[in-house]
């Protein structure tokens, strides 16, 4: 990547981050006093199903010894703050939150002559900051459905440890860390059921797409997937 492209990418990431911060900062100013008292927090726990997220692993002494590390399912947890702005006939408002996921994947490759054995230990951490408008509606007295969508800023860290056993007593170790960030979009839909004390529990489906330029994946690969989350909203 040339220097101009790197500077443009950095500027884009900085602008995206500032937009998210500004949106979150303006949120209290957009709501009246009654709406502010209805702010609630939603806790989320589940898993992320990724599409085409493959990392290329190559040996240090012999690049022809290689193995792919595919990240498919990742545990995910997060929290989301929701503030209504307009309540009739549907509830309209703003939401913003953070999701965190992590995954380890280990693979081993053996050279054609069988003398070189390489073990790859991969660790991936992803942080997802999002903010956007949402709409919700009550179905009866104890059921709520909602939709939300908007921009996101995703940051990721990829750690890779390579252990190459070149002989019975000699092992070469190499550690590498890659940290990137990028902007993207998300959309989610969910349903919640209310308990007697006013707390709610439900299910949420969330799709997302972001651009993260890790060194070991092709530059044109987007980090995208779908999340299935159990949600819990404490009583006001």
NUVO-201981 format. One record per residue: x, y, z of N, C-alpha, C in turn; residue number from 1. Coordinates in Angstrom, 3 decimals. Example, Ala and Ser with C-alpha at 12.3 -4.5 7.8 and 13.67 -1.06 7.14 Angstrom:
n_x, n_y, n_z, ca_x, ca_y, ca_z, c_x, c_y, c_z, num
13.190, -5.690, 7.800, 12.300, -4.500, 7.800, 13.200, -3.300, 7.800, 1
12.850, -2.250, 7.080, 13.670, -1.060, 7.140, 12.900, 0.030, 7.870, 2
END
This chain:
n_x, n_y, n_z, ca_x, ca_y, ca_z, c_x, c_y, c_z, num
0.861, -1.196, 0.000, 0.000, 0.000, 0.000, 0.893, 1.241, 0.000, 1
0.603, 2.235, -0.827, 1.425, 3.424, -0.899, 1.131, 4.339, 0.273, 2
2.025, 5.356, 0.437, 1.877, 6.249, 1.575, 0.577, 7.039, 1.510, 3
0.163, 7.485, 0.320, -1.083, 8.233, 0.180, -2.289, 7.426, 0.594, 4
-2.290, 6.132, 0.220, -3.414, 5.275, 0.597, -3.434, 5.056, 2.103, 5
-2.240, 4.909, 2.719, -2.186, 4.727, 4.158, -2.699, 5.961, 4.884, 6
-2.303, 7.151, 4.419, -2.782, 8.376, 5.045, -4.286, 8.531, 4.885, 7
-4.814, 8.205, 3.701, -6.252, 8.289, 3.473, -7.009, 7.329, 4.365, 8
-6.459, 6.094, 4.517, -7.105, 5.113, 5.385, -7.109, 5.582, 6.825, 9
-5.988, 6.148, 7.292, -5.915, 6.644, 8.673, -6.891, 7.781, 8.894, 10
-6.973, 8.695, 7.913, -7.920, 9.799, 8.051, -9.353, 9.293, 8.137, 11
-9.669, 8.270, 7.313, -11.014, 7.717, 7.340, -11.350, 7.103, 8.685, 12
-10.372, 6.403, 9.276, -10.610, 5.782, 10.575, -10.788, 6.833, 11.662, 13
-9.966, 7.901, 11.619, -10.079, 8.960, 12.615, -11.419, 9.670, 12.498, 14
-11.847, 9.963, 11.266, -13.132, 10.627, 11.065, -14.272, 9.759, 11.552, 15
-14.216, 8.444, 11.264, -15.273, 7.540, 11.716, -15.364, 7.516, 13.237, 16
-14.190, 7.476, 13.884, -14.195, 7.463, 15.344, -14.753, 8.745, 15.921, 17
-14.388, 9.896, 15.327, -14.911, 11.166, 15.807, -16.420, 11.257, 15.629, 18
-16.937, 10.752, 14.512, -18.378, 10.770, 14.287, -19.106, 9.963, 15.353, 19
-18.570, 8.799, 15.692, -19.198, 7.992, 16.739, -19.187, 8.713, 18.076, 20
-18.060, 9.332, 18.416, -17.966, 10.053, 19.685, -18.923, 11.230, 19.717, 21
-19.010, 11.967, 18.606, -19.903, 13.112, 18.554, -21.356, 12.695, 18.659, 22
-21.717, 11.595, 17.987, -23.093, 11.120, 18.057, -23.469, 10.746, 19.483, 23
-22.563, 10.054, 20.162, -22.829, 9.681, 21.545, -22.875, 10.912, 22.439, 24
-22.041, 11.909, 22.133, -22.040, 13.124, 22.934, -23.277, 13.969, 22.746, 25
-23.875, 13.965, 21.526, -25.068, 14.753, 21.266, -26.339, 14.080, 21.762, 26
-26.263, 12.795, 22.091, -27.468, 12.055, 22.436, -28.261, 12.698, 23.566, 27
-27.663, 13.061, 24.720, -28.462, 13.656, 25.779, -29.112, 14.962, 25.372, 28
-28.473, 15.739, 24.469, -29.042, 17.014, 24.064, -30.275, 16.848, 23.203, 29
-30.442, 15.696, 22.538, -31.576, 15.487, 21.655, -32.824, 15.038, 22.398, 30
-32.671, 14.534, 23.601, -33.801, 13.998, 24.335, -34.310, 15.003, 25.348, 31
-35.631, 14.963, 25.602, -36.188, 15.792, 26.650, -36.005, 15.089, 27.989, 32
-36.410, 15.762, 29.062, -36.185, 15.214, 30.399, -36.920, 13.898, 30.613, 33
-38.152, 13.783, 30.075, -38.912, 12.547, 30.259, -38.247, 11.383, 29.555, 34
-37.720, 11.637, 28.359, -37.088, 10.549, 27.609, -35.799, 10.098, 28.275, 35
-35.070, 11.065, 28.853, -33.806, 10.711, 29.485, -34.013, 9.732, 30.628, 36
-35.119, 9.864, 31.334, -35.379, 8.952, 32.457, -35.677, 7.542, 31.970, 37
-35.986, 7.349, 30.689, -36.315, 6.034, 30.148, -35.112, 5.344, 29.509, 38
-33.925, 5.895, 29.648, -32.729, 5.240, 29.123, -32.558, 3.886, 29.806, 39
-32.345, 2.850, 29.031, -32.112, 1.535, 29.603, -30.905, 0.874, 28.952, 40
-30.368, -0.105, 29.645, -29.155, -0.794, 29.222, -29.486, -2.239, 28.913, 41
-28.948, -2.724, 27.814, -29.192, -4.095, 27.367, -27.863, -4.862, 27.350, 42
-27.823, -5.972, 28.054, -26.645, -6.841, 28.081, -26.835, -7.946, 27.044, 43
-25.766, -8.236, 26.285, -25.860, -9.208, 25.195, -24.783, -10.281, 25.338, 44
-25.170, -11.519, 25.073, -24.247, -12.649, 25.145, -24.637, -13.670, 24.080, 45
-23.654, -14.115, 23.292, -23.961, -15.087, 22.245, -22.741, -15.457, 21.432, 46
-22.926, -15.584, 20.123, -21.852, -16.020, 19.234, -21.955, -15.306, 17.897, 47
-20.801, -15.187, 17.232, -20.718, -14.564, 15.911, -20.318, -15.607, 14.886, 48
-21.050, -15.677, 13.783, -20.731, -16.561, 12.666, -20.092, -15.714, 11.574, 49
-18.785, -15.938, 11.312, -18.063, -15.152, 10.316, -18.097, -15.838, 8.957, 50
-17.977, -15.020, 7.922, -17.982, -15.507, 6.553, -16.632, -15.207, 5.904, 51
-15.919, -16.249, 5.468, -14.671, -16.120, 4.710, -13.594, -15.357, 5.482, 52
-13.449, -15.648, 6.773, -12.389, -15.020, 7.563, -11.271, -16.052, 7.736, 53
-10.342, -16.068, 6.778, -9.250, -17.037, 6.742, -7.904, -16.334, 6.842, 54
-7.039, -16.822, 7.707, -5.694, -16.295, 7.862, -4.689, -17.285, 7.261, 55
-3.718, -16.760, 6.518, -2.693, -17.572, 5.884, -1.496, -17.715, 6.824, 56
-1.112, -18.943, 7.099, 0.050, -19.225, 7.944, 1.143, -19.870, 7.102, 57
2.347, -19.292, 7.179, 3.492, -19.823, 6.442, 4.681, -20.007, 7.370, 58
5.469, -21.047, 7.110, 6.672, -21.274, 7.893, 7.701, -20.189, 7.661, 59
8.549, -19.964, 8.647, 9.575, -18.926, 8.539, 10.761, -19.398, 7.702, 60
11.242, -20.572, 7.985, 12.394, -21.086, 7.237, 12.005, -21.642, 5.877, 61
10.777, -22.134, 5.743, 10.302, -22.700, 4.485, 8.873, -22.222, 4.231, 62
8.689, -21.126, 3.445, 7.349, -20.579, 3.207, 6.398, -21.548, 2.511, 63
6.937, -22.610, 1.898, 6.054, -23.565, 1.229, 5.262, -24.413, 2.232, 64
5.708, -24.434, 3.476, 4.965, -25.133, 4.535, 3.921, -24.164, 5.072, 65
2.691, -24.404, 4.743, 1.641, -23.460, 5.094, 0.356, -24.182, 5.487, 66
-0.489, -23.447, 6.203, -1.792, -23.963, 6.634, -2.708, -22.775, 6.887, 67
-3.973, -22.925, 6.553, -4.956, -21.871, 6.759, -5.580, -22.001, 8.143, 68
-5.812, -20.855, 8.764, -6.525, -20.798, 10.039, -7.847, -20.081, 9.787, 69
-8.945, -20.823, 9.862, -10.266, -20.268, 9.543, -11.030, -19.961, 10.829, 70
-11.441, -18.697, 10.948, -12.264, -18.283, 12.083, -13.727, -18.320, 11.637, 71
-14.493, -19.205, 12.220, -15.898, -19.346, 11.826, -16.857, -18.872, 12.906, 72
-16.696, -19.390, 14.122, -17.593, -19.022, 15.220, -16.766, -18.425, 16.351, 73
-17.243, -17.299, 16.899, -16.519, -16.603, 17.958, -17.478, -16.237, 19.085, 74
-17.153, -16.558, 20.349, -17.976, -16.103, 21.473, -18.017, -14.571, 21.509, 75
-19.167, -14.012, 21.849, -19.350, -12.568, 21.803, -20.164, -12.104, 22.996, 76
-19.742, -11.007, 23.594, -20.524, -10.382, 24.660, -20.470, -8.875, 24.489, 77
-21.463, -8.182, 25.045, -21.494, -6.739, 24.878, -22.564, -6.083, 25.705, 78
-22.656, -4.766, 25.539, -23.631, -3.959, 26.247, -24.089, -2.828, 25.329, 79
-25.340, -2.457, 25.447, -25.919, -1.437, 24.571, -26.808, -0.509, 25.398, 80
-26.631, 0.796, 25.222, -27.496, 1.776, 25.851, -28.522, 2.284, 24.845, 81
-29.783, 2.347, 25.278, -30.887, 2.746, 24.398, -31.631, 3.919, 25.018, 82
-31.811, 4.988, 24.231, -32.533, 6.155, 24.722, -33.660, 6.533, 23.771, 83
-34.914, 6.482, 24.212, -36.037, 6.879, 23.357, -36.112, 8.391, 23.213, 84
-36.506, 8.845, 22.019, -36.681, 10.267, 21.751, -38.135, 10.618, 21.451, 85
-38.837, 9.692, 20.830, -40.234, 9.906, 20.471, -40.981, 8.606, 20.736, 86
-42.099, 8.687, 21.464, -42.749, 7.471, 21.948, -44.060, 7.121, 21.256, 87
-44.626, 7.986, 20.415, -45.918, 7.691, 19.823, -45.856, 7.899, 18.327, 88
-46.503, 6.993, 17.533, -47.148, 5.738, 17.929, -46.138, 4.614, 18.200, 89
-44.927, 4.748, 17.588, -43.844, 3.817, 17.868, -42.781, 4.552, 18.676, 90
-41.909, 3.793, 19.282, -40.802, 4.391, 20.018, -39.610, 4.540, 19.084, 91
-39.151, 5.786, 18.908, -37.976, 6.087, 18.096, -36.878, 6.622, 19.011, 92
-35.646, 6.287, 18.722, -34.569, 6.764, 19.572, -33.200, 6.456, 19.012, 93
-32.219, 6.523, 19.880, -30.824, 6.253, 19.526, -30.282, 5.134, 20.409, 94
-29.403, 4.336, 19.833, -28.739, 3.284, 20.579, -27.242, 3.342, 20.296, 95
-26.466, 2.916, 21.255, -25.019, 2.864, 21.083, -24.437, 1.860, 22.055, 96
-23.419, 1.151, 21.618, -22.872, 0.133, 22.499, -21.555, -0.409, 22.015, 97
-21.138, -1.495, 22.654, -19.862, -2.121, 22.342, -20.024, -3.633, 22.434, 98
-19.383, -4.345, 21.515, -19.356, -5.803, 21.505, -17.902, -6.269, 21.449, 99
-17.619, -7.343, 22.149, -16.255, -7.876, 22.183, -16.290, -9.371, 21.912, 100
-15.373, -9.833, 21.060, -15.274, -11.255, 20.743, -13.833, -11.711, 20.708, 101
-13.602, -12.982, 20.932, -12.250, -13.538, 20.944, -12.292, -14.987, 20.464, 102
-11.167, -15.432, 19.903, -11.098, -16.798, 19.410, -9.643, -17.241, 19.276, 103
-9.353, -18.475, 19.696, -8.048, -19.111, 19.499, -8.195, -20.234, 18.474, 104
-7.173, -20.389, 17.633, -7.196, -21.464, 16.640, -5.766, -21.956, 16.429, 105
-5.557, -23.246, 16.596, -4.229, -23.846, 16.449, -4.219, -24.830, 15.273, 106
-3.207, -24.701, 14.438, -3.043, -25.617, 13.312, -1.581, -26.033, 13.219, 107
-1.333, -27.214, 12.607, 0.018, -27.736, 12.438, 0.216, -28.142, 10.982, 108
1.372, -27.784, 10.437, 1.716, -28.142, 9.060, 3.037, -28.899, 9.055, 109
3.148, -29.842, 8.137, 4.352, -30.669, 8.021, 4.900, -30.535, 6.608, 110
6.222, -30.361, 6.487, 6.856, -30.244, 5.184, 6.765, -31.532, 4.385, 111
6.996, -31.431, 3.075, 6.861, -32.584, 2.199, 7.828, -33.707, 2.552, 112
9.020, -33.356, 2.995, 9.987, -34.391, 3.343, 9.810, -34.894, 4.768, 113
8.890, -34.294, 5.517, 8.594, -34.748, 6.860, 9.575, -34.309, 7.920, 114
10.624, -33.570, 7.541, 11.628, -33.156, 8.527, 11.264, -31.851, 9.220, 115
10.381, -31.028, 8.595, 9.996, -29.739, 9.161, 8.546, -29.798, 9.628, 116
8.346, -29.483, 10.884, 7.010, -29.488, 11.481, 6.773, -28.105, 12.100, 117
5.666, -27.445, 11.682, 5.389, -26.079, 12.120, 4.038, -26.035, 12.826, 118
4.032, -25.462, 14.017, 2.805, -25.302, 14.787, 2.459, -23.818, 14.852, 119
1.220, -23.475, 14.456, 0.752, -22.096, 14.452, -0.305, -21.916, 15.545, 120
-0.079, -20.952, 16.429, -1.026, -20.618, 17.493, -1.584, -19.232, 17.198, 121
-2.860, -19.163, 16.822, -3.485, -17.911, 16.401, -4.499, -17.441, 17.438, 122
-4.467, -16.141, 17.730, -5.428, -15.524, 18.648, -5.976, -14.257, 18.003, 123
-7.313, -14.132, 17.991, -7.968, -12.982, 17.373, -8.906, -12.342, 18.386, 124
-8.791, -11.002, 18.528, -9.668, -10.226, 19.399, -10.303, -9.109, 18.565, 125
-11.620, -8.954, 18.691, -12.328, -7.933, 17.929, -13.203, -7.098, 18.856, 126
-13.129, -5.768, 18.703, -13.934, -4.825, 19.465, -14.789, -4.033, 18.494, 127
-16.087, -3.982, 18.748, -17.071, -3.393, 17.832, -17.821, -2.287, 18.559, 128
-17.583, -1.017, 18.153, -18.296, 0.139, 18.701, -19.343, 0.589, 17.690, 129
-20.598, 0.741, 18.126, -21.657, 1.075, 17.175, -22.614, 2.104, 17.751, 130
-23.268, 2.838, 16.874, -24.273, 3.819, 17.267, -25.217, 4.027, 16.089, 131
-26.503, 4.224, 16.370, -27.455, 4.429, 15.292, -28.870, 4.599, 15.799, 132
-29.791, 4.931, 14.922, -31.196, 5.053, 15.300, -31.854, 3.684, 15.464, 133
-32.945, 3.658, 16.220, -33.700, 2.418, 16.377, -35.174, 2.743, 16.479, 134
-35.997, 1.758, 16.212, -37.445, 1.867, 16.354, -37.930, 0.608, 17.046, 135
-38.876, 0.759, 17.971, -39.420, -0.390, 18.675, -40.926, -0.238, 18.810, 136
-41.593, -1.363, 19.028, -43.053, -1.366, 19.186, -43.417, -2.461, 20.172, 137
-44.438, -2.203, 20.961, -44.945, -3.187, 21.910, -46.026, -4.038, 21.266, 138
-45.956, -5.327, 21.532, -47.000, -6.255, 21.092, -47.660, -6.802, 22.356, 139
-48.816, -6.310, 22.644, -49.445, -6.673, 23.908, -48.761, -5.944, 25.053, 140
-48.837, -6.494, 26.242, -48.292, -5.841, 27.422, -46.909, -6.342, 27.811, 141
-46.468, -7.480, 27.289, -45.216, -8.068, 27.751, -44.229, -8.412, 26.632, 142
-44.459, -7.945, 25.425, -43.569, -8.273, 24.309, -43.171, -7.006, 23.566, 143
-41.911, -6.901, 23.219, -41.396, -5.748, 22.486, -40.520, -6.235, 21.331, 144
-40.702, -5.646, 20.168, -39.836, -5.910, 19.016, -39.118, -4.616, 18.644, 145
-37.928, -4.741, 18.043, -37.167, -3.534, 17.724, -36.250, -3.786, 16.534, 146
-35.870, -2.680, 15.880, -34.922, -2.671, 14.770, -33.940, -1.536, 14.988, 147
-32.679, -1.752, 14.627, -31.664, -0.718, 14.727, -30.623, -0.880, 13.635, 148
-30.001, 0.225, 13.242, -28.974, 0.181, 12.195, -28.150, 1.450, 12.257, 149
-26.919, 1.365, 11.730, -26.064, 2.541, 11.721, -24.620, 2.201, 11.455, 150
-23.719, 3.161, 11.683, -22.290, 2.940, 11.462, -21.642, 2.243, 12.654, 151
-20.490, 1.658, 12.400, -19.706, 1.036, 13.462, -18.232, 1.293, 13.212, 152
-17.470, 1.173, 14.276, -16.012, 1.246, 14.200, -15.465, -0.011, 14.855, 153
-14.750, -0.827, 14.078, -14.246, -2.103, 14.577, -12.724, -2.045, 14.699, 154
-12.224, -2.541, 15.817, -10.782, -2.644, 16.043, -10.441, -4.109, 16.319, 155
-9.327, -4.570, 15.797, -8.951, -5.963, 15.963, -7.479, -6.139, 16.256, 156
-7.164, -7.195, 16.998, -5.779, -7.586, 17.264, -5.615, -9.057, 16.944, 157
-4.584, -9.356, 16.148, -4.307, -10.727, 15.723, -2.901, -11.098, 16.177, 158
-2.812, -12.073, 17.067, -1.525, -12.553, 17.567, -1.238, -13.933, 16.978, 159
-0.032, -14.106, 16.466, 0.354, -15.398, 15.900, 1.722, -15.816, 16.428, 160
1.767, -17.025, 16.982, 3.030, -17.614, 17.427, 3.336, -18.827, 16.550, 161
4.545, -18.840, 15.995, 4.971, -19.932, 15.122, 6.119, -20.686, 15.774, 162
5.949, -21.977, 15.939, 7.002, -22.847, 16.462, 7.402, -23.831, 15.375, 163
8.627, -23.722, 14.886, 9.126, -24.591, 13.825, 10.144, -25.579, 14.400, 164
9.814, -26.829, 14.309, 10.717, -27.887, 14.777, 11.536, -28.369, 13.583, 165
12.747, -27.857, 13.462, 13.602, -28.168, 12.314, 14.438, -29.411, 12.549, 166
14.568, -29.801, 13.804, 15.274, -31.035, 14.129, 14.751, -31.546, 15.464, 167
15.288, -32.651, 15.903, 14.804, -33.219, 17.146, 15.030, -32.332, 18.347, 168
16.051, -31.464, 18.303, 16.381, -30.635, 19.457, 16.302, -29.149, 19.193, 169
16.064, -28.741, 17.951, 16.055, -27.319, 17.613, 14.654, -26.873, 17.211, 170
14.177, -25.811, 17.874, 12.871, -25.222, 17.577, 13.035, -23.723, 17.410, 171
12.511, -23.202, 16.321, 12.557, -21.767, 16.046, 11.183, -21.177, 16.345, 172
11.169, -20.134, 17.178, 9.903, -19.500, 17.559, 9.839, -18.087, 17.000, 173
8.659, -17.720, 16.491, 8.436, -16.374, 15.948, 7.080, -15.876, 16.427, 174
7.055, -14.662, 16.985, 5.820, -14.040, 17.464, 5.525, -12.791, 16.643, 175
4.256, -12.634, 16.273, 3.852, -11.475, 15.468, 2.485, -10.996, 15.926, 176
2.323, -9.673, 16.035, 1.055, -9.064, 16.429, 0.651, -8.031, 15.389, 177
-0.609, -8.061, 15.002, -1.151, -7.115, 14.030, -2.393, -6.456, 14.629, 178
-2.396, -5.107, 14.673, -3.529, -4.351, 15.205, -4.056, -3.413, 14.124, 179
-5.358, -3.492, 13.840, -5.965, -2.687, 12.780, -7.320, -2.171, 13.251, 180
-7.874, -1.229, 12.487, -9.217, -0.723, 12.749, -9.848, -0.304, 11.432, 181
-11.157, -0.237, 11.415, -11.874, 0.144, 10.203, -13.344, 0.425, 10.481, 182
-13.954, 1.198, 9.602, -15.363, 1.561, 9.744, -16.245, 0.574, 8.982, 183
-17.503, 0.542, 9.350, -18.444, -0.355, 8.691, -19.874, -0.017, 9.039, 184
-20.767, -0.968, 8.823, -22.194, -0.789, 9.058, -22.752, -2.003, 9.793, 185
-23.861, -1.787, 10.497, -24.536, -2.892, 11.167, -26.041, -2.706, 11.060, 186
-26.769, -3.789, 11.256, -28.232, -3.760, 11.363, -28.630, -4.904, 12.285, 187
-29.616, -4.669, 13.125, -30.039, -5.708, 14.051, -31.539, -5.662, 14.281, 188
-32.074, -6.801, 14.679, -33.497, -6.928, 14.996, -33.633, -7.868, 16.178, 189
-34.621, -7.612, 17.021, -34.755, -8.446, 18.199, -36.158, -8.425, 18.776, 190
-36.362, -9.312, 19.720, -37.624, -9.407, 20.438, -37.312, -9.637, 21.915, 191
-38.085, -9.009, 22.798, -37.882, -9.145, 24.231, -39.218, -9.425, 24.919, 192
-39.144, -10.183, 26.007, -40.326, -10.522, 26.788, -40.131, -10.003, 28.212, 193
-41.153, -9.370, 28.743, -41.051, -8.718, 30.042, -41.461, -9.654, 31.169, 194
-40.692, -9.580, 32.295, -41.021, -10.313, 33.498, -41.885, -9.448, 34.424, 195
-42.294, -10.029, 35.538, -43.155, -9.316, 36.479, -42.475, -8.079, 37.056, 196
-41.149, -8.139, 37.268, -40.448, -7.005, 37.877, -40.072, -5.918, 36.881, 197
-40.457, -6.065, 35.610, -40.161, -5.063, 34.596, -38.899, -5.330, 33.794, 198
-38.061, -6.278, 34.198, -36.891, -6.648, 33.407, -37.327, -7.447, 32.184, 199
-36.451, -7.507, 31.172, -36.791, -8.164, 29.918, -35.659, -9.085, 29.467, 200
-36.022, -10.153, 28.801, -35.055, -11.078, 28.201, -35.543, -11.442, 26.808, 201
-34.591, -11.601, 25.890, -35.007, -11.903, 24.526, -33.868, -12.377, 23.654, 202
-34.096, -12.296, 22.356, -33.145, -12.728, 21.341, -32.913, -11.599, 20.347, 203
-31.674, -11.522, 19.834, -31.311, -10.482, 18.870, -30.471, -11.111, 17.763, 204
-30.746, -10.712, 16.530, -29.949, -11.117, 15.365, -29.330, -9.850, 14.783, 205
-28.018, -9.885, 14.564, -27.298, -8.678, 14.125, -26.332, -9.032, 12.998, 206
-26.425, -8.300, 11.912, -25.493, -8.452, 10.808, -24.568, -7.248, 10.731, 207
-23.338, -7.467, 10.272, -22.366, -6.377, 10.222, -21.363, -6.623, 9.103, 208
-20.661, -5.543, 8.749, -19.624, -5.608, 7.725, -18.630, -4.488, 7.983, 209
-17.337, -4.825, 7.963, -16.298, -3.835, 8.207, -15.049, -4.210, 7.419, 210
-14.169, -3.246, 7.249, -12.922, -3.460, 6.533, -11.761, -3.439, 7.512, 211
-11.084, -4.574, 7.672, -9.916, -4.678, 8.535, -8.765, -5.251, 7.724, 212
-7.681, -4.494, 7.597, -6.552, -4.891, 6.751, -5.496, -5.640, 7.558, 213
-5.838, -6.846, 8.016, -4.827, -7.688, 8.653, -3.809, -8.135, 7.612, 214
-2.574, -8.350, 8.053, -1.509, -8.723, 7.127, -1.733, -10.098, 6.504, 215
-2.325, -11.012, 7.238, -2.405, -12.402, 6.783, -3.720, -12.764, 6.092, 216
-4.528, -11.754, 5.731, -5.716, -12.016, 4.927, -5.658, -11.122, 3.695, 217
-6.305, -11.515, 2.591, -6.270, -10.694, 1.379, -6.825, -9.295, 1.629, 218
-6.248, -8.285, 0.945, -6.642, -6.892, 1.172, -8.098, -6.619, 0.816, 219
-8.664, -7.386, -0.123, -10.033, -7.131, -0.550, -11.063, -7.904, 0.289, 220
-10.630, -8.522, 1.398, -11.535, -9.302, 2.226, -12.203, -8.403, 3.268, 221
-13.515, -8.442, 3.327, -14.266, -7.724, 4.342, -14.546, -8.647, 5.522, 222
-14.451, -8.101, 6.722, -14.832, -8.848, 7.914, -16.339, -8.683, 8.079, 223
-17.065, -9.756, 7.856, -18.525, -9.688, 7.907, -19.068, -10.959, 8.532, 224
-20.277, -10.850, 9.062, -20.870, -12.015, 9.685, -22.237, -11.699, 10.254, 225
-22.759, -12.651, 10.990, -24.058, -12.518, 11.627, -23.932, -12.999, 13.066, 226
-24.595, -12.302, 13.963, -24.504, -12.598, 15.389, -25.864, -13.026, 15.929, 227
-25.839, -14.022, 16.789, -27.039, -14.502, 17.480, -26.814, -14.273, 18.966, 228
-27.613, -13.395, 19.575, -27.350, -12.930, 20.928, -28.577, -13.099, 21.815, 229
-28.338, -13.539, 23.033, -29.351, -13.518, 24.089, -29.219, -12.168, 24.796, 230
-30.326, -11.490, 25.018, -30.284, -10.163, 25.612, -31.017, -10.146, 26.950, 231
-30.540, -9.276, 27.833, -31.199, -9.070, 29.117, -31.199, -7.575, 29.423, 232
-32.376, -7.046, 29.720, -32.541, -5.644, 30.069, -33.053, -5.538, 31.497, 233
-32.251, -5.019, 32.440, -32.723, -4.897, 33.829, -33.922, -3.958, 33.919, 234
-34.695, -4.118, 34.962, -35.852, -3.261, 35.176, -35.389, -1.827, 35.483, 235
-36.160, -0.820, 35.089, -35.760, 0.590, 35.321, -35.604, 0.890, 36.804, 236
END
